[in-house]
Amino acid sequence: MWPLIPFRWINRRRHCFTVSKVCVQQLHSSSTEFANIHYDGLYPGHIPTTAVQKALLSIGSGVAALQNPYRHDMVAVLGETTGHLALIKLRDRMRNDPEGYAVLTERPRIRLSTLDLTKMASLPDGSFGREYLRFLEDNDVTPDSRADVKFVDNEELAYVMQRYREVHDLLHTLLGMPTNMLGEVAVKWFEATQTGLPMCALGAVLGPLRLNASRLQSLFTSLGPWALQSGRRARCVLSIFYERRWEQSLEDLQRELNIEPPPVIPKAKKKT
Amino acid sequence: MTWACKDVTFYDVCWRLSMETSKSQNQNFKVNSKVNGKLLHKSYPYSIPLSYCFFFSFSVYKVFENVAQKYDIMNDAMSLGIHRLWKDMLLHAMHPQPGARLLDVAGGTGDISFRFLEYVRSQRERQQRRAVRFGQTLSYQDISNSYSTIETDGPRESTAVVCDINKEMLKVGKEKAESLGITAGLSWVVGDAEELPFDDDQFDIYTIAFGIRNVTRIDQALQEALRVLKPGGRFMCLEFSKVTNPLLARLYDAYSFQIIPVLGEVIAGDWKSYQYLVESIRKFPSQEEFKSMIEDAGFYCVQYYNFTGGVVALHSGFKL
């Protein structure tokens, strides 16, 4: 059948388009597995974009995220389109660390399908796995809610970005922060110093605008400086192979990573 | 299934999928060596495998299901509000008179139908005003009759039927109708443009605005349009078309491929659907080609008008 069906080639960059030349297109349907098996781009879900499109996306997603902070997909897009340099630096840091290198080569994913929840539930209290599970239950979150990376034009950097998103919940556990606004801002400050991603920095600067006076005070006097200091002193959190450390005690892991326990734990609320 | 090359079109993908499924069913069909997008729009002497149509139309259904909620906002953002002018010009060219029956295919969110009902309402008011003006010396009996002619079955009421294959789009349209307060004379029907659920010779006007490029077999949709129209009925199709001016064409291409998917991602959270939109516009035949297709289907006095330099074209034909 092959010789009978010639495929068309694109030249999207020059935008010259005639009826016989069409663009690359992936079947748009999340309900078919086809979209995942056969994809254009460098990884499943990759959408190649030009510099102009990336610029427009970063501005648009920034505005959309500010207008409606519940649009997590816009925050994700902002992170992807602005984070190129920071991702390169992160990837190099991971490469230079032996455990980070193992993460980069083995590419573990943190998803409900890859986690063994029953085994983690059977771990003793105080162990990292058990505390992480407790965090998921208390705050009613799931590791599957992270959006896939779409606009990073390098397969390895896309994985680093994806890893950063999936490690976010683990950071909450490590730092002992709940998912209310104050806890999220504290984690963002930590991440901003650790990763250097512009999206984290933006979130760190704009997040406090939504806090009330007492929480702002707590942020600026105790939580904030602690988060910044921990971020600076801690090992690169993306370099840790968390999947092999579920049995390790949480305190042990915090000591190993150079993270001090938080000075004050903001009252955990049910995430709205 | 393996791909020999990276670059492949959406339509080729559907074709490939359909080939794979048809192979297992031992379907036998001849394939032209130049399978291209035009296959969809011309009546070749062999049949397009049904599975192709299935995959294509299923995917299109999914696309519109995803974009239904943000459809109107996206239209405004992408066309900078100009789509309203295009639709107004369609109505102006249509110039429907009170009592006309409209079938709005792929009418989804109801833009054309609402404008139609508004237009005939204002036409009816104008007629009544004229009647009153020229009837100043009526007898008392006639005047009292004119007060009660609002809901009688004297002059026939105009009705608009909105037909769309996608239930989500119809749902959005119904909600819009309720919020606008338009209830009388409007019905919502789920149906396929290639196989309309109506009898022959039913409607005075058939419109399809920005919908016919999503139909797998356009010639079939045109045949159906001919069938359901009354003799003397008018077929009107508003669709994106080929831009005539080369400079404008380049700007239009740049805008379509650079900006529109970005808008889709930011506003609707859906890059791929709007990428599909831009590609389907490019796939559609030119004004002259489409005109000959309409004539082939059996319409007379086929004309087209270009709007915005050819970005949008209005094709019109009569069933005689």
Interface residues (C-beta under 8 A of the other chain):
Chain A: M1 W2 P3 L4 I5 P6 F7 R8 W9 I10 R12 H15 C16 F17 V19 S20 V22 C23 V24 Q25 Q26 L27 H28 S29 S31 F34 H38 D40 I47 T50 V52 Q53 L56 L57 G60 S61 V63 A64 R71 D73 M74 V77 K150
Chain B: M1 W3 A4 C5 K6 D7 V8 T9 F10 Y11 D12 V13 C14 W15 R16 L17 M19 V31 S33 K34 V35 N36 G37 K38 F58 S59 K62 V63 N66 R250 D253 A254 F257 Q258 I259 P261 V262 L263 E265 V266 I267 G269 W271 K272 S273 Q275 Y276 V278 E279 R282 K283 P285 S286
